[in-house]
Amino acid sequence: MKKKGISILLLLIFFFAFQLITQAKDADCLDPVDITGEAAADYPEETSTKRKKSQKTRTVQLKRFYLRVTDGAEDSVPVPLPNTRYTIRLVTKEQEVFLHEGVTNNQGEIKDVALHTIPSQGASLKIGYILGNDQRGYVQKYNKKPYSFVFTLRLGSDNTINYSNHQVLFGKEKQAETFFYNFQAAESMTILTKLFRRRRML
């Protein structure tokens, strides 16, 4: 009886997640008009006491960037963002400039990206996630736009980034329910990623 109950539960989860996924190919679908969740953090300053020569710009090596999404509930298990399309933009007081795009790896990491012409001071990286990829499809909202998150990392003086955060709340300020819905979208995408991998292995 337990096996039958588990089978029904898995079928319901798969059906729910399948309803959220579509093979979105249109460019306007991949450029979300509205962001469903935002988060931000400061990259910690380097501990070295050595002073660097002052330069106007620099190259920053992004060795690893890794997030796990939660809704803040005590019993929720944070989930990564594997095989997810992402973009990296440079943000300063004067402008916002596109730097790089790609797809996270199977663990949800962005790894080994060289970011050139980064100002020595007053710069942030805006890392945008669109939940899905061209091959697997995208988790969509009611308006057919993909769920999309933005994480802003304010840079210090260090030229190497190795950042991870396992308790990220993506949502809108003073709207606690958005943390829950965005977590559900991330969790659905993680489940479907596993199912997609299994299907490809068969």
Secondary structure, 3 states (H helix, E strand, C coil): CHHHHHHHHHHHHHHHHHHHEECCCCHHHHCCCCCCEEEEEECCCCCCCCCCCCCCEEEEEEEEEEEEEECCCCCCCCECCCCCEEEEEEECCCCEEEEEEEECCCCCEEEEEEEEEEECCCCEEEEEEECEECCCEEEECCCCCECEEEEEEECCCCCEEEEEEEEEECEECCEHHHHHHHHHHHHHHHHHHHHHHHHHHC
